[in-house]
């Protein structure tokens, strides 16, 4: 029997029942648009919980594909060590420029060109 990842709406409902901080992280990550790349710290700050970037990482590690995890990277643009090839592939499909497993420029978010 194959386990299917939870649907995003199921994930959000379950998280909001258990922990308001995690629910805020889920909403923030769900609202990321294609090509919008931000850091774990950015997620925490946008959700109203600055300096809780490690909690964001824990949440994403348990979310499977219920959330667009590939749009969240380290502060300096590096991809985390969990499935970086898939993350790079998904980011490239969304128009993100990469170099050596690091985000160089993204259409939106932390790595967007300031000249746009």
C-alpha positions in Angstrom: 0.0 0.0 0.0 1.4 3.4 -1.0 0.9 6.4 1.4 -0.3 9.5 -0.3 0.9 12.9 1.0 -1.8 14.9 2.6 -3.6 17.5 0.6 -2.6 21.0 1.4 -6.0 21.9 2.8 -5.9 18.8 5.0 -2.5 19.8 6.2 -3.5 23.3 7.0 -6.6 22.2 9.0 -4.6 19.7 11.0 -1.9 22.2 11.8 -4.3 25.0 12.8 -5.8 22.7 15.4 -2.5 21.8 16.9 -0.3 24.9 16.9 -1.0 28.5 15.8 2.7 29.1 15.0 2.9 26.1 12.6 -0.5 27.1 11.1 0.9 30.6 10.4 4.0 29.0 8.7 1.7 26.8 6.6 -0.4 29.8 5.4 2.8 31.7 4.6 4.3 28.9 2.6 1.0 28.2 0.8 0.8 31.8 -0.3 4.2 31.7 -2.0 3.8 32.1 -5.8 5.6 30.2 -8.5 9.1 31.7 -8.7 9.0 33.2 -5.3 11.9 32.0 -3.3 12.5 33.0 0.3 14.5 31.7 3.3 13.4 29.8 6.3 13.9 33.0 8.3 11.7 34.9 5.9 8.9 32.4 6.4 9.2 32.7 10.2 9.2 36.6 10.0 6.3 36.8 7.6 4.3 34.5 9.8 4.9 36.7 12.8 7.5 34.4 14.5 10.9 35.9 13.8 13.9 33.8 14.7 11.9 30.5 14.5 13.5 29.4 11.2 14.4 26.0 12.6 10.7 25.4 13.4 10.0 26.2 9.7 12.5 23.5 8.7 10.9 21.0 10.9 7.5 21.7 9.5 8.7 21.4 5.9 10.6 18.2 6.7 7.3 16.6 7.8 5.1 18.1 5.1 6.2 15.9 2.1 4.6 17.5 -1.0 1.6 19.0 0.9 3.4 22.4 0.8 5.6 24.0 -1.9 8.8 23.3 0.1 11.1 23.8 -2.9 10.5 27.6 -2.7 12.2 27.8 0.7 16.0 27.8 0.9 18.8 28.9 3.2 19.4 32.6 3.8 22.3 32.7 1.3 20.4 30.9 -1.4 21.9 27.4 -0.9 19.6 24.5 -1.1 19.2 22.3 2.0 20.7 18.8 1.7 17.4 17.0 1.6 16.6 16.2 -2.1 18.5 19.2 -3.6 18.3 17.8 -7.2 14.5 17.7 -7.1 14.4 21.2 -5.5 16.7 22.6 -8.1 14.6 21.1 -10.9 11.4 22.5 -9.5 12.9 26.0 -9.1 14.3 26.0 -12.6 10.8 25.1 -13.9 9.6 28.2 -12.1 12.2 30.5 -13.8 14.7 30.6 -10.9 18.3 31.0 -11.9 20.6 28.5 -10.2 24.4 28.0 -10.0 25.9 25.1 -8.1 22.8 24.3 -6.1 22.4 27.9 -5.1 19.7 30.4 -6.1 21.2 33.3 -8.0 18.1 35.1 -9.0 14.3 34.5 -8.7 11.4 36.2 -10.3 9.9 37.0 -6.9 11.0 37.0 -3.2 14.4 37.4 -1.5 16.4 36.8 -4.6 14.5 38.9 -7.1 16.5 41.5 -9.0 16.1 44.9 -7.5 16.0 46.4 -11.0 12.7 44.8 -11.8 
